[in-house]
């Protein structure tokens, strides 16, 4: 009597269709740096009266937020930096909320004033060398994109408030991770492996044949 046992291992990939469902993480609107620095190397700006606005701004304790964005106050003068009418503006704190300004960005919906890509202007001049910066940095890279997903991370930016979006090619599901300037870590720091509905299953089949 001869008994032959054959074991076959099969790896199958199952795709779960989630076209009607969009998974999006919730990123707090105020997950931005509490201290920012406004600076410019433009020679015209550096000799102007507006140079006083190049300074450090801290989260304004009296009114810490407005219009879903953080409010900042000049570290030594009574000027506030805040979001109004789709722009980040600097004005006297007594006029907080007004769209009038001494300095302002172009129209934007970005949550953090230190986000990249914002264009600034002061008086009647546009200043391509002006920016708001945050000194907080996440030491690690953002979470790795799970199977079937890609991220829009530029490969270098890790400053506080940086948001990385992960998208699935097979569905509309998305997920975001933000560099939290309070903890200097990515939140969340790990993404679910089945974000895009791709599960890898391993099945083992054992066949026993008996020959007499």
C-alpha positions as CSV (number, residue, x, y, z in Angstrom):
1,X,0.0,0.0,0.0
2,X,1.4,3.4,-1.1
3,X,0.1,6.6,0.3
4,X,1.0,9.8,-1.4
5,X,0.3,13.2,0.2
6,X,0.4,16.3,-1.9
7,X,0.3,19.7,-0.4
8,X,-0.6,22.7,-2.6
9,X,-0.3,26.2,-1.4
10,X,-2.3,28.8,-3.4
11,X,-2.0,32.5,-2.9
12,X,-5.0,34.5,-4.0
13,X,-5.7,38.2,-4.1
14,X,-9.3,39.2,-3.5
15,X,-10.5,42.6,-4.5
16,X,-13.3,44.1,-2.5
17,X,-15.2,46.7,-4.5
18,X,-15.8,49.9,-2.5
19,X,-16.6,52.3,-5.3
20,X,-19.6,53.8,-3.4
21,X,-17.6,54.3,-0.2
22,X,-14.9,57.0,0.4
23,X,-12.7,56.6,3.5
24,X,-11.2,59.9,4.5
25,X,-9.3,60.6,7.7
26,X,-10.2,63.5,9.8
27,X,-7.4,66.1,10.2
28,X,-7.9,68.7,12.9
29,X,-8.1,72.2,11.3
30,X,-5.8,73.6,14.0
31,X,-3.1,71.0,13.7
32,X,-0.6,73.6,12.7
33,X,2.5,75.1,14.4
34,X,1.7,77.4,17.3
35,X,4.8,79.6,16.5
36,X,5.6,80.8,13.0
37,X,8.2,83.2,11.6
38,X,7.4,85.7,8.8
39,X,10.5,86.6,6.8
40,X,11.7,88.0,3.5
41,X,15.0,88.6,1.8
42,X,13.6,91.1,-0.6
43,X,15.8,94.3,-0.5
44,X,12.8,96.6,-1.0
45,X,11.0,95.1,1.9
46,X,14.0,95.2,4.2
47,X,14.3,99.0,4.0
48,X,10.5,99.6,4.1
49,X,8.3,100.5,7.1
50,X,6.7,97.1,6.7
51,X,9.8,95.3,7.9
52,X,8.3,95.4,11.4
53,X,6.0,92.7,10.3
54,X,8.9,90.3,9.8
55,X,8.9,88.7,13.2
56,X,7.9,85.7,15.2
57,X,4.1,85.2,15.8
58,X,2.7,83.0,18.6
59,X,-0.7,81.5,19.0
60,X,-2.9,84.2,20.3
61,X,-4.1,83.2,23.8
62,X,-7.0,85.7,23.8
63,X,-8.6,84.4,20.6
64,X,-6.7,81.2,19.6
65,X,-8.8,80.5,16.5
66,X,-11.1,82.1,13.9
67,X,-12.7,80.8,10.7
68,X,-11.4,77.3,11.4
69,X,-7.7,78.5,11.5
70,X,-5.2,79.4,14.2
71,X,-4.8,83.1,15.2
72,X,-1.3,84.4,15.9
73,X,0.0,87.5,17.6
74,X,3.3,89.4,16.9
75,X,5.8,88.7,19.6
76,X,6.3,92.3,20.6
77,X,3.7,94.4,18.8
78,X,-0.1,94.5,18.7
79,X,-0.5,92.9,15.3
80,X,-2.3,89.6,14.6
81,X,-2.0,87.1,11.8
82,X,-5.2,85.4,11.0
83,X,-7.4,83.9,8.2
84,X,-10.2,86.1,6.7
85,X,-11.9,86.2,3.3
86,X,-9.8,83.3,1.9
87,X,-6.5,85.0,2.8
88,X,-4.0,85.0,5.6
89,X,-3.7,88.6,6.7
90,X,-1.8,90.7,9.2
91,X,-3.6,93.6,10.8
92,X,-4.0,95.2,14.2
93,X,-5.4,92.8,16.8
94,X,-8.3,95.2,17.5
95,X,-9.5,94.6,14.0
96,X,-9.3,90.8,14.2
97,X,-11.5,89.3,11.6
98,X,-11.4,92.2,9.1
99,X,-10.2,91.6,5.6
100,X,-8.2,94.8,5.6
101,X,-4.4,94.2,6.1
102,X,-0.9,95.4,6.1
103,X,0.3,92.1,4.6
104,X,-1.6,89.2,3.1
105,X,-1.3,86.0,1.1
106,X,-3.1,85.2,-2.2
107,X,-6.4,83.4,-2.0
108,X,-6.1,80.0,-0.4
109,X,-8.0,77.4,1.5
110,X,-4.9,76.0,3.2
111,X,-5.3,75.4,7.0
112,X,-1.8,76.4,8.0
113,X,-0.2,79.7,7.2
114,X,3.2,78.0,7.0
115,X,2.0,75.7,4.2
116,X,4.1,75.7,1.1
117,X,3.0,77.5,-2.1
118,X,1.6,80.6,-0.5
119,X,2.3,84.0,-2.2
120,X,2.7,87.1,0.0
121,X,2.2,90.8,-0.7
122,X,2.8,93.9,1.4
123,X,1.6,97.4,0.6
124,X,1.2,97.3,-3.2
125,X,4.1,94.9,-3.8
126,X,4.1,91.2,-4.3
127,X,7.0,89.5,-2.5
128,X,8.1,86.1,-3.9
129,X,10.8,85.9,-1.2
130,X,8.4,86.2,1.7
131,X,7.2,83.2,3.6
132,X,5.9,82.0,7.0
133,X,7.9,79.1,8.4
134,X,7.6,76.6,11.2
135,X,10.6,75.2,13.0
136,X,8.8,72.0,14.0
137,X,9.8,68.9,12.0
138,X,8.8,65.3,12.1
139,X,12.1,63.3,12.1
140,X,10.6,60.3,10.4
141,X,9.1,59.9,7.0
142,X,5.3,59.7,6.6
143,X,3.6,56.3,6.6
144,X,4.3,54.0,3.7
145,X,1.5,53.8,1.2
146,X,-0.4,50.4,1.5
147,X,-0.8,48.1,-1.4
148,X,-2.8,49.7,-4.3
149,X,-2.3,53.2,-3.0
150,X,0.0,56.1,-3.8
151,X,0.8,59.3,-1.8
152,X,1.4,62.9,-2.8
153,X,4.4,63.3,-0.5
154,X,7.1,65.2,-2.3
155,X,9.8,63.1,-0.7
156,X,11.4,65.8,1.4
157,X,8.9,68.0,3.3
158,X,8.4,67.0,6.9
159,X,7.6,70.3,8.6
160,X,4.8,70.6,11.2
161,X,1.4,70.7,9.6
162,X,2.4,68.9,6.4
163,X,-0.5,66.7,5.2
164,X,0.2,63.7,3.0
165,X,-2.8,62.2,1.1
166,X,-3.0,58.6,0.1
167,X,-5.3,57.6,-2.8
168,X,-6.4,54.3,-4.2
169,X,-6.2,53.6,-8.0
170,X,-9.0,51.1,-7.8
171,X,-11.5,53.1,-5.7
172,X,-12.2,56.6,-4.4
173,X,-10.9,55.7,-0.9
174,X,-8.4,58.2,0.5
175,X,-6.5,58.6,3.8
176,X,-4.4,61.4,5.2
177,X,-1.6,61.6,7.6
178,X,-0.3,64.9,9.2
179,X,3.0,65.9,10.8
180,X,1.7,66.9,14.2
181,X,3.8,69.9,15.3
182,X,2.9,69.3,19.0
183,X,4.3,65.7,19.1
184,X,6.6,65.9,16.1
185,X,5.2,62.7,14.8
186,X,2.9,61.6,12.0
187,X,-0.8,61.1,12.8
188,X,-1.7,58.4,12.1
189,X,1.7,56.8,11.9
190,X,0.5,53.6,10.3
191,X,-2.1,53.0,7.6
192,X,-4.4,50.0,7.3
193,X,-3.2,47.5,4.8
194,X,-6.7,47.0,3.4
195,X,-7.2,50.8,2.7
196,X,-7.9,50.0,-1.0
197,X,-9.8,46.8,-0.4
198,X,-7.0,44.5,-1.4
199,X,-6.6,41.5,0.8
200,X,-4.0,38.7,0.2
201,X,-5.2,35.3,1.4
202,X,-3.1,32.1,1.5
203,X,-5.0,28.8,1.2
204,X,-3.3,25.5,1.8
205,X,-4.9,22.3,0.3
206,X,-3.8,18.8,1.3
207,X,-4.7,15.9,-1.0
208,X,-4.1,12.3,0.2
209,X,-4.1,9.6,-2.4
210,X,-4.1,5.9,-1.3
211,X,-3.0,3.2,-3.7
212,X,-3.6,-0.4,-2.9
